[in-house]
């Protein structure tokens, strides 16, 4: 997990808000740690994790005026 990857994720989250990430790590615990690190460093929320695919979400404040936006349930 490099700085360049985190920067690209940050750009993708700004543009799309919801992003799928493939984690090319075989060990489940390492994948979980990597997912936690991605969410923490990108200030994103995990939405779903299935196998090696992680979906993350971060609201873009510049898009708050648009009609359609995603609201995550608290819990």
N, C-alpha and C positions, 0 to 999 in steps of 0.2 A: 504494500500500500504506500505509494510514493506521493510526494507533494504534487506532482503533475496530475496524477489520477484524482486526487482530492480537489484540485483546481478545476478540472474538467467536470467533476460531479457538481461542484458549486455553480458553474456556468449552466449546466443542464437543469439543475433545480431552479435557478432563477428564471430560466426560459419556460420550462415545462411544469414545474412544481412536483410532479409525480414521475419518478425514475425507477427503472428496473436495473439492478446490478447483478452480474454474474460473478460469483466468488469462486475462483479456480483453486480452491483448497479442499483437500480430501477429508481432513479431520473435522468432525462436527463441532468440537469445542473451539478450535481455531477459527472456524467460520463464524461462530457466535461472537467471539472476541473481535473479529474483524468488522462484523456488522455493527457492534456496539461502538467501535472506534469511528467508523464512517458516520454514524448518526451523531455522535458527539462532536466530531470535528466539522461536520457540515451543518450542524444545528438543525438536523432533520429528525423526523419521527419514523420509526419502522412501521410499515403498514402490513407487510406479509413476508414470510420467509418460507419458501418451499424448495427443499433440496438445496441446490447451490444458487438459487435466484432470490435476491432480496429486493423488495419494493420499498422505497423511501419517499417521504413527502415533506416538503417545506413550503409554506405559503409565501408567495411573493407579495410584499406590501404594495408594490407598484401596480399590481393587478387587482387590488382590493375593490376597485370601482367597477370591475367587470361583473356581469350578471352571474355567470356560472363559476362557482368555486367549491372546493372540497372542504367539508367540515368533518374532522375526526371526532368520534365519540370519546368521551372521557371515561377512563376505566381501567 
